[in-house]
Amino acid sequence: MNFPKIGLMDTINIEQLRKDYDLPPFRDYYNSMTINHFEMNKQAMLDRGITEPKLYD
């Protein structure tokens, strides 16, 4: 499978592009990465008063 090498150039059609490359919807990807980042840095986040990840609606 070939992935674009110059980054995302067409943000308007991101969902179709992700589907074309058999990738999950952006919302699912973003929320998963946000949760992972929060969990990996949980103590630092809690020290800053951040008690939960802010997910994409």
C-alpha positions in Angstrom: 0.0 0.0 0.0 1.3 3.4 -0.9 0.8 6.3 1.5 1.2 10.0 0.6 4.7 11.1 1.2 4.1 14.9 1.3 1.5 14.9 4.1 -2.1 15.7 4.0 -2.8 18.2 1.3 -6.6 17.8 1.1 -8.1 18.4 4.5 -11.6 18.9 3.2 -11.8 15.2 2.1 -9.9 13.7 4.9 -12.5 11.1 5.7 -12.7 9.8 2.2 -8.9 9.8 1.9 -8.6 7.8 5.1 -11.2 5.4 3.8 -9.3 5.0 0.5 -6.2 4.0 2.5 -8.2 1.6 4.7 -7.6 3.8 7.8 -10.1 4.4 10.6 -12.1 7.7 10.7 -10.1 10.7 11.9 -12.2 11.1 15.0 -11.4 7.5 16.1 -7.7 8.0 15.4 -7.5 11.4 17.1 -9.4 10.2 20.2 -7.3 7.0 20.5 -4.0 9.1 20.3 -5.4 11.6 22.8 -6.3 8.9 25.3 -2.9 7.2 24.8 -1.0 10.5 25.3 -3.0 11.2 28.5 -2.4 7.7 29.9 1.3 7.9 29.2 1.6 11.3 30.9 -1.1 10.8 33.5 0.8 12.0 36.5 2.1 15.1 34.8 -1.4 15.9 33.5 -2.9 15.4 37.0 -0.2 17.7 38.4 -1.3 20.4 36.0 -5.0 19.9 36.9 -5.9 18.0 33.8 -8.0 15.1 35.0 -9.2 13.5 31.8 -8.3 13.7 28.1 -10.3 16.2 25.9 -11.8 14.2 23.1 -12.8 15.3 19.7 -16.6 15.5 19.4 
